[in-house]
Amino acid sequence: QVQLVESGGGLVQAGGSLRLSCAASGRTFSPNAMGWFRQAPVKEREFVAAITWSAGTIYYEDSVKGRFTISGDNAKNTVYLQMNSLKPEDTAVYYCAGGRYGSSSQYDYNYWGQGTQVTVSS
């Protein structure tokens, strides 16, 4: 059974930082890519960042470029999202996902965590 567990969410003031972690486990779980998505209330889930281990490529959604950094350890199936200069509009539930391709489409990911709440106050 594959399991992704996020941690590190919380409440932070605008301009502050948070670091999200996602640990994956499972006997046969070896994703080629891992990504972060987020979903704010009454909005659709949206792409944040993704990393593809085999190609060494990283993608970011435009609104987080220069503020967020995705990193990880392929051997440990762990991915992080360092979030700096947070804004109230970053408030959402953040999900990590694992799949074959580090794309911006949620449909390219097969495994999902339960999510961690990030709230940025103004």
N, CA, C and O atoms as a GROMACS GRO file, in nm:
protein
  488
    1GLN      N    1   0.085  -0.120   0.000
    1GLN     CA    2   0.000   0.000   0.000
    1GLN      C    3   0.088   0.124   0.000
    1GLN      O    4   0.180   0.137   0.081
    2VAL      N    5   0.059   0.215  -0.092
    2VAL     CA    6   0.136   0.338  -0.102
    2VAL      C    7   0.074   0.445  -0.014
    2VAL      O    8  -0.048   0.462  -0.010
    3GLN      N    9   0.158   0.516   0.055
    3GLN     CA   10   0.109   0.623   0.143
    3GLN      C   11   0.200   0.745   0.131
    3GLN      O   12   0.322   0.734   0.139
    4LEU      N   13   0.139   0.860   0.112
    4LEU     CA   14   0.211   0.987   0.113
    4LEU      C   15   0.161   1.067   0.232
    4LEU      O   16   0.040   1.082   0.252
    5VAL      N   17   0.253   1.118   0.310
    5VAL     CA   18   0.215   1.192   0.430
    5VAL      C   19   0.284   1.328   0.428
    5VAL      O   20   0.407   1.336   0.427
    6GLU      N   21   0.202   1.434   0.426
    6GLU     CA   22   0.255   1.570   0.429
    6GLU      C   23   0.263   1.619   0.572
    6GLU      O   24   0.190   1.574   0.660
    7SER      N   25   0.356   1.712   0.593
    7SER     CA   26   0.367   1.777   0.723
    7SER      C   27   0.428   1.915   0.702
    7SER      O   28   0.481   1.946   0.596
    8GLY      N   29   0.418   1.997   0.806
    8GLY     CA   30   0.482   2.128   0.801
    8GLY      C   31   0.388   2.245   0.778
    8GLY      O   32   0.431   2.360   0.781
    9GLY      N   33   0.261   2.217   0.756
    9GLY     CA   34   0.167   2.328   0.738
    9GLY      C   35   0.142   2.401   0.868
    9GLY      O   36   0.185   2.358   0.975
   10GLY      N   37   0.071   2.513   0.857
   10GLY     CA   38   0.040   2.590   0.977
   10GLY      C   39  -0.005   2.729   0.943
   10GLY      O   40  -0.038   2.760   0.829
   11LEU      N   41  -0.007   2.813   1.045
   11LEU     CA   42  -0.048   2.953   1.032
   11LEU      C   43   0.075   3.041   1.035
   11LEU      O   44   0.160   3.027   1.124
   12VAL      N   45   0.086   3.132   0.940
   12VAL     CA   46   0.201   3.221   0.932
   12VAL      C   47   0.154   3.357   0.884
   12VAL      O   48   0.056   3.367   0.811
   13GLN      N   49   0.224   3.460   0.925
   13GLN     CA   50   0.190   3.594   0.878
   13GLN      C   51   0.245   3.616   0.737
   13GLN      O   52   0.341   3.552   0.695
   14ALA      N   53   0.184   3.708   0.667
   14ALA     CA   54   0.230   3.743   0.533
   14ALA      C   55   0.378   3.785   0.538
   14ALA      O   56   0.420   3.859   0.627
   15GLY      N   57   0.453   3.735   0.442
   15GLY     CA   58   0.597   3.759   0.440
   15GLY      C   59   0.679   3.652   0.508
   15GLY      O   60   0.802   3.649   0.497
   16GLY      N   61   0.612   3.563   0.578
   16GLY     CA   62   0.681   3.458   0.651
   16GLY      C   63   0.712   3.338   0.563
   16GLY      O   64   0.688   3.339   0.442
   17SER      N   65   0.764   3.233   0.626
   17SER     CA   66   0.807   3.113   0.555
   17SER      C   67   0.754   2.988   0.622
   17SER      O   68   0.730   2.985   0.743
   18LEU      N   69   0.737   2.885   0.542
   18LEU     CA   70   0.704   2.752   0.590
   18LEU      C   71   0.776   2.651   0.502
   18LEU      O   72   0.804   2.677   0.385
   19ARG      N   73   0.804   2.535   0.559
   19ARG     CA   74   0.864   2.427   0.481
   19ARG      C   75   0.775   2.304   0.494
   19ARG      O   76   0.757   2.250   0.603
   20LEU      N   77   0.722   2.261   0.382
   20LEU     CA   78   0.639   2.141   0.379
   20LEU      C   79   0.726   2.020   0.345
   20LEU      O   80   0.822   2.029   0.268
   21SER      N   81   0.691   1.909   0.404
   21SER     CA   82   0.760   1.784   0.376
   21SER      C   83   0.658   1.680   0.333
   21SER      O   84   0.542   1.684   0.374
   22CYS      N   85   0.703   1.587   0.250
   22CYS     CA   86   0.617   1.478   0.208
   22CYS      C   87   0.701   1.351   0.206
   22CYS      O   88   0.800   1.341   0.133
   23ALA      N   89   0.660   1.257   0.286
   23ALA     CA   90   0.730   1.129   0.293
   23ALA      C   91   0.642   1.022   0.232
   23ALA      O   92   0.525   1.008   0.267
   24ALA      N   93   0.699   0.946   0.142
   24ALA     CA   94   0.626   0.840   0.074
   24ALA      C   95   0.674   0.705   0.120
   24ALA      O   96   0.793   0.684   0.144
   25SER      N   97   0.583   0.614   0.132
   25SER     CA   98   0.618   0.478   0.171
   25SER      C   99   0.533   0.378   0.095
   25SER      O  100   0.426   0.411   0.044
   26GLY      N  101   0.583   0.258   0.087
   26GLY     CA  102   0.513   0.155   0.012
   26GLY      C  103   0.613   0.064  -0.051
   26GLY      O  104   0.717   0.108  -0.099
   27ARG      N  105   0.584  -0.061  -0.052
   27ARG     CA  106   0.680  -0.161  -0.094
   27ARG      C  107   0.726  -0.142  -0.237
   27ARG      O  108   0.843  -0.162  -0.267
   28THR      N  109   0.634  -0.103  -0.326
   28THR     CA  110   0.671  -0.092  -0.467
   28THR      C  111   0.666   0.052  -0.517
   28THR      O  112   0.667   0.076  -0.638
   29PHE      N  113   0.661   0.146  -0.424
   29PHE     CA  114   0.647   0.286  -0.464
   29PHE      C  115   0.780   0.344  -0.503
   29PHE      O  116   0.871   0.354  -0.420
   30SER      N  117   0.792   0.382  -0.629
   30SER     CA  118   0.916   0.444  -0.676
   30SER      C  119   0.880   0.541  -0.788
   30SER      O  120   0.905   0.513  -0.905
   31PRO      N  121   0.823   0.654  -0.752
   31PRO     CA  122   0.778   0.747  -0.855
   31PRO      C  123   0.895   0.814  -0.925
   31PRO      O  124   0.999   0.838  -0.864
   32ASN      N  125   0.877   0.843  -1.052
   32ASN     CA  126   0.977   0.917  -1.127
   32ASN      C  127   0.965   1.066  -1.101
   32ASN      O  128   1.059   1.142  -1.125
   33ALA      N  129   0.850   1.107  -1.053
   33ALA     CA  130   0.828   1.249  -1.030
   33ALA      C  131   0.739   1.268  -0.908
   33ALA      O  132   0.657   1.183  -0.874
   34MET      N  133   0.758   1.380  -0.843
   34MET     CA  134   0.671   1.419  -0.732
   34MET      C  135   0.636   1.565  -0.748
   34MET      O  136   0.715   1.645  -0.797
   35GLY      N  137   0.516   1.596  -0.706
   35GLY     CA  138   0.471   1.733  -0.723
   35GLY      C  139   0.393   1.782  -0.604
   35GLY      O  140   0.354   1.705  -0.516
   36TRP      N  141   0.372   1.913  -0.601
   36TRP     CA  142   0.288   1.978  -0.501
   36TRP      C  143   0.173   2.049  -0.572
   36TRP      O  144   0.193   2.117  -0.672
   37PHE      N  145   0.056   2.032  -0.518
   37PHE     CA  146  -0.064   2.101  -0.564
   37PHE      C  147  -0.128   2.168  -0.443
   37PHE      O  148  -0.094   2.138  -0.329
   38ARG      N  149  -0.221   2.259  -0.470
   38ARG     CA  150  -0.292   2.323  -0.360
   38ARG      C  151  -0.436   2.349  -0.401
   38ARG      O  152  -0.468   2.362  -0.519
   39GLN      N  153  -0.520   2.356  -0.300
   39GLN     CA  154  -0.661   2.383  -0.325
   39GLN      C  155  -0.713   2.477  -0.218
   39GLN      O  156  -0.715   2.444  -0.100
   40ALA      N  157  -0.755   2.595  -0.263
   40ALA     CA  158  -0.815   2.694  -0.175
   40ALA      C  159  -0.966   2.672  -0.172
   40ALA      O  160  -1.021   2.608  -0.262
   41PRO      N  161  -1.032   2.723  -0.070
   41PRO     CA  162  -1.177   2.706  -0.062
   41PRO      C  163  -1.248   2.756  -0.187
   41PRO      O  164  -1.214   2.862  -0.240
   42VAL      N  165  -1.342   2.683  -0.233
   42VAL     CA  166  -1.426   2.709  -0.351
   42VAL      C  167  -1.343   2.728  -0.478
   42VAL      O  168  -1.391   2.788  -0.575
   43LYS      N  169  -1.222   2.677  -0.480
   43LYS     CA  170  -1.140   2.681  -0.600
   43LYS      C  171  -1.098   2.540  -0.639
   43LYS      O  172  -1.100   2.449  -0.556
   44GLU      N  173  -1.059   2.524  -0.764
   44GLU     CA  174  -1.011   2.395  -0.809
   44GLU      C  175  -0.867   2.374  -0.764
   44GLU      O  176  -0.794   2.468  -0.735
   45ARG      N  177  -0.830   2.247  -0.758
   45ARG     CA  178  -0.692   2.215  -0.723
   45ARG      C  179  -0.600   2.268  -0.832
   45ARG      O  180  -0.628   2.253  -0.951
   46GLU      N  181  -0.489   2.330  -0.790
   46GLU     CA  182  -0.399   2.387  -0.888
   46GLU      C  183  -0.255   2.341  -0.863
   46GLU      O  184  -0.216   2.308  -0.751
   47PHE      N  185  -0.180   2.340  -0.971
   47PHE     CA  186  -0.041   2.299  -0.968
   47PHE      C  187   0.044   2.404  -0.897
   47PHE      O  188   0.021   2.524  -0.912
   48VAL      N  189   0.143   2.358  -0.821
   48VAL     CA  190   0.237   2.449  -0.756
   48VAL      C  191   0.378   2.426  -0.807
   48VAL      O  192   0.443   2.518  -0.857
   49ALA      N  193   0.428   2.303  -0.796
   49ALA     CA  194   0.565   2.273  -0.836
   49ALA      C  195   0.580   2.123  -0.855
   49ALA      O  196   0.504   2.044  -0.799
   50ALA      N  197   0.678   2.085  -0.936
   50ALA     CA  198   0.704   1.943  -0.959
   50ALA      C  199   0.850   1.920  -0.988
   50ALA      O  200   0.919   2.007  -1.041
   51ILE      N  201   0.895   1.802  -0.952
   51ILE     CA  202   1.033   1.763  -0.979
   51ILE      C  203   1.032   1.625  -1.042
   51ILE      O  204   0.964   1.534  -0.995
   52THR      N  205   1.110   1.610  -1.149
   52THR     CA  206   1.123   1.481  -1.215
   52THR      C  207   1.264   1.430  -1.191
   52THR      O  208   1.362   1.491  -1.234
   53TRP      N  209   1.273   1.317  -1.122
   53TRP     CA  210   1.404   1.271  -1.080
   53TRP      C  211   1.493   1.232  -1.198
   53TRP      O  212   1.610   1.270  -1.202
   54SER      N  213   1.440   1.157  -1.293
   54SER     CA  214   1.522   1.104  -1.401
   54SER      C  215   1.579   1.215  -1.490
   54SER      O  216   1.694   1.207  -1.533
   55ALA      N  217   1.500   1.316  -1.516
   55ALA     CA  218   1.544   1.424  -1.604
   55ALA      C  219   1.608   1.539  -1.527
   55ALA      O  220   1.673   1.625  -1.586
   56GLY      N  221   1.589   1.540  -1.396
   56GLY     CA  222   1.641   1.650  -1.315
   56GLY      C  223   1.573   1.782  -1.343
   56GLY      O  224   1.632   1.888  -1.326
   57THR      N  225   1.448   1.775  -1.386
   57THR     CA  226   1.376   1.898  -1.420
   57THR      C  227   1.283   1.940  -1.307
   57THR      O  228   1.232   1.858  -1.231
   58ILE      N  229   1.264   2.070  -1.300
   58ILE     CA  230   1.178   2.130  -1.198
   58ILE      C  231   1.088   2.232  -1.265
   58ILE      O  232   1.133   2.311  -1.348
   59TYR      N  233   0.961   2.232  -1.228
   59TYR     CA  234   0.865   2.328  -1.282
   59TYR      C  235   0.792   2.397  -1.167
   59TYR      O  236   0.767   2.338  -1.062
   60TYR      N  237   0.759   2.523  -1.189
   60TYR     CA  238   0.683   2.600  -1.092
   60TYR      C  239   0.566   2.670  -1.160
   60TYR      O  240   0.572   2.708  -1.277
   61GLU      N  241   0.460   2.685  -1.084
   61GLU     CA  242   0.351   2.770  -1.128
   61GLU      C  243   0.400   2.913  -1.122
   61GLU      O  244   0.478   2.948  -1.032
   62ASP      N  245   0.356   2.996  -1.215
   62ASP     CA  246   0.414   3.130  -1.228
   62ASP      C  247   0.405   3.213  -1.100
   62ASP      O  248   0.498   3.287  -1.068
   63SER      N  249   0.297   3.201  -1.027
   63SER     CA  250   0.277   3.288  -0.911
   63SER      C  251   0.370   3.254  -0.794
   63SER      O  252   0.383   3.332  -0.700
   64VAL      N  253   0.435   3.137  -0.800
   64VAL     CA  254   0.522   3.100  -0.689
   64VAL      C  255   0.670   3.105  -0.727
   64VAL      O  256   0.757   3.086  -0.642
   65LYS      N  257   0.699   3.130  -0.854
   65LYS     CA  258   0.839   3.137  -0.897
   65LYS      C  259   0.913   3.245  -0.819
   65LYS      O  260   0.864   3.356  -0.801
   66GLY      N  261   1.033   3.208  -0.774
   66GLY     CA  262   1.113   3.302  -0.697
   66GLY      C  263   1.080   3.305  -0.549
   66GLY      O  264   1.153   3.363  -0.470
   67ARG      N  265   0.969   3.242  -0.511
   67ARG     CA  266   0.931   3.238  -0.369
   67ARG      C  267   0.933   3.096  -0.313
   67ARG      O  268   0.970   3.076  -0.197
   68PHE      N  269   0.895   3.000  -0.394
   68PHE     CA  270   0.889   2.860  -0.350
   68PHE      C  271   1.003   2.781  -0.414
   68PHE      O  272   1.045   2.809  -0.527
   69THR      N  273   1.052   2.681  -0.341
   69THR     CA  274   1.155   2.593  -0.392
   69THR      C  275   1.119   2.449  -0.360
   69THR      O  276   1.095   2.413  -0.245
   70ILE      N  277   1.116   2.366  -0.464
   70ILE     CA  278   1.092   2.224  -0.446
   70ILE      C  279   1.225   2.151  -0.446
   70ILE      O  280   1.314   2.182  -0.526
   71SER      N  281   1.238   2.055  -0.359
   71SER     CA  282   1.359   1.975  -0.353
   71SER      C  283   1.322   1.839  -0.296
   71SER      O  284   1.209   1.816  -0.255
   72GLY      N  285   1.418   1.750  -0.295
   72GLY     CA  286   1.385   1.619  -0.241
   72GLY      C  287   1.498   1.521  -0.249
   72GLY      O  288   1.608   1.552  -0.296
   73ASP      N  289   1.468   1.404  -0.202
   73ASP     CA  290   1.564   1.295  -0.201
   73ASP      C  291   1.496   1.175  -0.268
   73ASP      O  292   1.406   1.113  -0.211
   74ASN      N  293   1.539   1.144  -0.389
   74ASN     CA  294   1.476   1.037  -0.465
   74ASN      C  295   1.489   0.903  -0.394
   74ASN      O  296   1.395   0.824  -0.389
   75ALA      N  297   1.605   0.879  -0.339
   75ALA     CA  298   1.629   0.750  -0.273
   75ALA      C  299   1.538   0.730  -0.153
   75ALA      O  300   1.504   0.617  -0.118
   76LYS      N  301   1.499   0.838  -0.091
   76LYS     CA  302   1.414   0.830   0.028
   76LYS      C  303   1.268   0.858  -0.004
   76LYS      O  304   1.184   0.858   0.085
   77ASN      N  305   1.237   0.882  -0.132
   77ASN     CA  306   1.099   0.915  -0.171
   77ASN      C  307   1.044   1.029  -0.086
   77ASN      O  308   0.932   1.022  -0.035
   78THR      N  309   1.124   1.131  -0.071
   78THR     CA  310   1.084   1.246   0.010
   78THR      C  311   1.097   1.372  -0.073
   78THR      O  312   1.194   1.390  -0.146
   79VAL      N  313   0.998   1.459  -0.061
   79VAL     CA  314   1.002   1.585  -0.132
   79VAL      C  315   0.965   1.697  -0.037
   79VAL      O  316   0.886   1.678   0.055
   80TYR      N  317   1.023   1.814  -0.058
   80TYR     CA  318   1.001   1.931   0.026
   80TYR      C  319   0.952   2.047  -0.058
   80TYR      O  320   0.974   2.052  -0.179
   81LEU      N  321   0.886   2.139   0.008
   81LEU     CA  322   0.848   2.264  -0.056
   81LEU      C  323   0.879   2.376   0.041
   81LEU      O  324   0.809   2.395   0.141
   82GLN      N  325   0.985   2.449   0.011
   82GLN     CA  326   1.021   2.566   0.091
   82GLN      C  327   0.943   2.684   0.038
   82GLN      O  328   0.954   2.719  -0.080
   83MET      N  329   0.865   2.746   0.123
   83MET     CA  330   0.780   2.856   0.082
   83MET      C  331   0.821   2.982   0.157
   83MET      O  332   0.810   2.990   0.279
   84ASN      N  333   0.869   3.081   0.082
   84ASN     CA  334   0.912   3.209   0.139
   84ASN      C  335   0.822   3.320   0.089
   84ASN      O  336   0.749   3.304  -0.008
   85SER      N  337   0.830   3.432   0.156
   85SER     CA  338   0.751   3.551   0.116
   85SER      C  339   0.605   3.514   0.093
   85SER      O  340   0.545   3.550  -0.009
   86LEU      N  341   0.549   3.443   0.187
   86LEU     CA  342   0.413   3.395   0.172
   86LEU      C  343   0.313   3.510   0.169
   86LEU      O  344   0.330   3.612   0.234
   87LYS      N  345   0.207   3.488   0.091
   87LYS     CA  346   0.102   3.588   0.073
   87LYS      C  347  -0.031   3.526   0.117
   87LYS      O  348  -0.046   3.404   0.117
   88PRO      N  349  -0.128   3.609   0.153
   88PRO     CA  350  -0.259   3.555   0.191
   88PRO      C  351  -0.320   3.466   0.081
   88PRO      O  352  -0.391   3.371   0.111
   89GLU      N  353  -0.293   3.498  -0.043
   89GLU     CA  354  -0.348   3.418  -0.152
   89GLU      C  355  -0.283   3.281  -0.165
   89GLU      O  356  -0.327   3.199  -0.245
   90ASP      N  357  -0.178   3.255  -0.088
   90ASP     CA  358  -0.118   3.121  -0.084
   90ASP      C  359  -0.194   3.028   0.010
   90ASP      O  360  -0.167   2.908   0.016
   91THR      N  361  -0.290   3.083   0.082
   91THR     CA  362  -0.368   3.003   0.175
   91THR      C  363  -0.442   2.893   0.101
   91THR      O  364  -0.517   2.920   0.007
   92ALA      N  365  -0.421   2.768   0.143
   92ALA     CA  366  -0.483   2.653   0.077
   92ALA      C  367  -0.443   2.526   0.152
   92ALA      O  368  -0.359   2.528   0.241
   93VAL      N  369  -0.506   2.418   0.112
   93VAL     CA  370  -0.458   2.286   0.153
   93VAL      C  371  -0.358   2.242   0.047
   93VAL      O  372  -0.387   2.241  -0.072
   94TYR      N  373  -0.240   2.205   0.092
   94TYR     CA  374  -0.133   2.165   0.002
   94TYR      C  375  -0.122   2.013   0.002
   94TYR      O  376  -0.119   1.948   0.106
   95TYR      N  377  -0.115   1.958  -0.120
   95TYR     CA  378  -0.108   1.814  -0.139
   95TYR      C  379   0.022   1.778  -0.211
   95TYR      O  380   0.064   1.849  -0.302
   96CYS      N  381   0.083   1.670  -0.171
   96CYS     CA  382   0.192   1.616  -0.252
   96CYS      C  383   0.140   1.498  -0.331
   96CYS      O  384   0.042   1.433  -0.292
   97ALA      N  385   0.205   1.470  -0.441
   97ALA     CA  386   0.160   1.365  -0.531
   97ALA      C  387   0.280   1.298  -0.596
   97ALA      O  388   0.386   1.359  -0.613
   98GLY      N  389   0.262   1.172  -0.631
   98GLY     CA  390   0.368   1.098  -0.698
   98GLY      C  391   0.318   1.040  -0.829
   98GLY      O  392   0.205   0.994  -0.838
   99GLY      N  393   0.404   1.042  -0.929
   99GLY     CA  394   0.364   0.990  -1.058
   99GLY      C  395   0.483   0.966  -1.147
   99GLY      O  396   0.598   0.969  -1.102
  100ARG      N  397   0.456   0.943  -1.274
  100ARG     CA  398   0.563   0.916  -1.370
  100ARG      C  399   0.622   1.043  -1.430
  100ARG      O  400   0.740   1.047  -1.464
  101TYR      N  401   0.540   1.146  -1.443
  101TYR     CA  402   0.585   1.267  -1.509
  101TYR      C  403   0.562   1.388  -1.419
  101TYR      O  404   0.456   1.401  -1.357
  102GLY      N  405   0.659   1.474  -1.411
  102GLY     CA  406   0.645   1.592  -1.329
  102GLY      C  407   0.573   1.702  -1.403
  102GLY      O  408   0.631   1.808  -1.430
  103SER      N  409   0.447   1.679  -1.436
  103SER     CA  410   0.371   1.776  -1.512
  103SER      C  411   0.285   1.862  -1.422
  103SER      O  412   0.279   1.841  -1.300
  104SER      N  413   0.219   1.958  -1.483
  104SER     CA  414   0.130   2.046  -1.408
  104SER      C  415  -0.012   1.991  -1.401
  104SER      O  416  -0.099   2.052  -1.339
  105SER      N  417  -0.035   1.877  -1.464
  105SER     CA  418  -0.169   1.819  -1.463
  105SER      C  419  -0.182   1.717  -1.350
  105SER      O  420  -0.100   1.627  -1.336
  106GLN      N  421  -0.285   1.734  -1.270
  106GLN     CA  422  -0.306   1.642  -1.158
  106GLN      C  423  -0.335   1.501  -1.209
  106GLN      O  424  -0.318   1.405  -1.134
  107TYR      N  425  -0.377   1.487  -1.333
  107TYR     CA  426  -0.413   1.357  -1.387
  107TYR      C  427  -0.290   1.272  -1.421
  107TYR      O  428  -0.303   1.154  -1.450
  108ASP      N  429  -0.173   1.332  -1.417
  108ASP     CA  430  -0.049   1.256  -1.440
  108ASP      C  431   0.008   1.197  -1.312
  108ASP      O  432   0.116   1.137  -1.314
  109TYR      N  433  -0.063   1.214  -1.203
  109TYR     CA  434  -0.015   1.165  -1.074
  109TYR      C  435  -0.109   1.055  -1.023
  109TYR      O  436  -0.231   1.068  -1.027
  110ASN      N  437  -0.049   0.948  -0.976
  110ASN     CA  438  -0.127   0.833  -0.933
  110ASN      C  439  -0.150   0.828  -0.783
  110ASN      O  440  -0.246   0.767  -0.736
  111TYR      N  441  -0.064   0.891  -0.708
  111TYR     CA  442  -0.070   0.880  -0.563
  111TYR      C  443  -0.075   1.019  -0.501
  111TYR      O  444  -0.008   1.112  -0.545
  112TRP      N  445  -0.157   1.030  -0.397
  112TRP     CA  446  -0.180   1.158  -0.333
  112TRP      C  447  -0.178   1.144  -0.182
  112TRP      O  448  -0.218   1.043  -0.125
  113GLY      N  449  -0.129   1.251  -0.119
  113GLY     CA  450  -0.136   1.259   0.026
  113GLY      C  451  -0.270   1.317   0.069
  113GLY      O  452  -0.353   1.352  -0.015
  114GLN      N  453  -0.290   1.327   0.199
  114GLN     CA  454  -0.416   1.378   0.255
  114GLN      C  455  -0.419   1.530   0.260
  114GLN      O  456  -0.526   1.589   0.275
  115GLY      N  457  -0.305   1.592   0.247
  115GLY     CA  458  -0.301   1.738   0.247
  115GLY      C  459  -0.264   1.796   0.382
  115GLY      O  460  -0.287   1.735   0.486
  116THR      N  461  -0.207   1.915   0.377
  116THR     CA  462  -0.173   1.989   0.498
  116THR      C  463  -0.216   2.134   0.478
  116THR      O  464  -0.192   2.193   0.373
  117GLN      N  465  -0.278   2.191   0.580
  117GLN     CA  466  -0.334   2.326   0.568
  117GLN      C  467  -0.224   2.431   0.587
  117GLN      O  468  -0.145   2.425   0.681
  118VAL      N  469  -0.222   2.526   0.496
  118VAL     CA  470  -0.135   2.643   0.507
  118VAL      C  471  -0.225   2.766   0.509
  118VAL      O  472  -0.304   2.787   0.417
  119THR      N  473  -0.212   2.846   0.613
  119THR     CA  474  -0.292   2.967   0.627
  119THR      C  475  -0.199   3.086   0.645
  119THR      O  476  -0.116   3.087   0.736
  120VAL      N  477  -0.213   3.185   0.558
  120VAL     CA  478  -0.129   3.304   0.563
  120VAL      C  479  -0.218   3.422   0.600
  120VAL      O  480  -0.310   3.456   0.526
  121SER      N  481  -0.189   3.483   0.711
  121SER     CA  482  -0.269   3.597   0.757
  121SER      C  483  -0.209   3.726   0.707
  121SER      O  484  -0.088   3.738   0.689
  122SER      N  485  -0.296   3.824   0.685
  122SER     CA  486  -0.249   3.954   0.633
  122SER      C  487  -0.214   4.049   0.745
  122SER      O  488  -0.174   4.162   0.720
   0.00000   0.00000   0.00000
